[in-house]
Amino acid sequence: MKKLIAVSLTIAGMVLMAGFFTPAHAQAPANDLKPTFISPTPGLYVNGWPPFTVSYPKEWMEQPGPGPTTVFRAGVPRPDLRPDFYLPSTNIGVFLSPLPLEEWARIMMPVALQLGTDIKVLSDKPSQLKDSSPAREAELEFIIRNTGIKLNDFVLMTKKESIWVVIHLTDDKKIGEDLKRIAYSLTFPQRREEPVKVPPDVRAFLDMWCADVVSHDVTTMMAHFSDRFLWSGAGKAWIEQVYRNDPTAPIHWGTISCEPTVTVFESRGDKAYLDGFFLEKAKGGANARKMPMLFQQIVNEHGEWKWFGDQK
């Protein structure tokens, strides 16, 4: 699992990260590539679910510890900035939201107002991807609070059903049309999202997780997490506090049904990578919705599978 705990967390890691792309070299067909988490391909980010790819310069360095909804970060370290601040850089986010693309500011601006000053929206307009999928692009200018660093942020947003895919390009220089075009390297492979087979004990683990999600029992749910669990640097205790205290967390959405679908699976000894979605229906909801899996890895501890997180 990897990308979504709550809408409140969705905005937490997205606004002040982004990137600067250059044209990528020829890559293998996207359908033949494994997700970046399993097998990195320099210059190309490959997402598990929803399946998509984004090109970036091969010489860029991946940044550790992406945020709760940030699936990938990369850029160029700057000796004149703090170690975790890369410029130019890219941030790729995936999250669930029912909002239409034109209401992007409702998601992103609250955090921008906390982290930056003198925020200006330089442009905001509808667009489309190479495959004609509807998209929206925006460009912002702001000063990072307490640093005086002025940044430019170009954002490309699109949706697949209720799932948002957002690409930021950030630099302290003006982002020209040549850089903006790189965001449009975003490609959704033309393939069906068919489920893959998983071992019976892994399927039993996912079914048990779904049953406990429907029960809304946090204590029972947390028993499915390894004590060694880490996700974007956060441990098991942090996840539990989110589940218990954040009213926007999925556990508080009144889920009445949950069905797992695995679209990517690879066993790695006592660990396994899996990706896909949970088809969940909330009380009073007209339709079930696809919830992205969150934590990317499971680990077998004493014969029992548990969530392990995104640690390598």
Secondary structure, 3 states (H helix, E strand, C coil): CCCCCCHHHHHHHCCCCCCCCCCCCCCCCHHHCCCCCCCCECCEEEECCCCEEEECCCCCEECCCCCCCEEEEEEEECCCCCCCCEEEEEEEEEEECCCCHHHHHHHHHHHHHHHEEEEEEEEEEEEECCCCCEEEEEEEEEEECCCCCEEEEEEEEEEECCEEEEEEEEECCCCCHHHHHHHCCCECCCCCCCCCCCCHHHHHHHHHHHHHHHHCCHHHHHCCEEEEEEECCEEHHHHHHHHHHCCCCHHHCCEEEEEEEEEEEEEECCEEEEEEEEEEEECCCCCCEEEECCCCEEEEECCEEEEEECCC
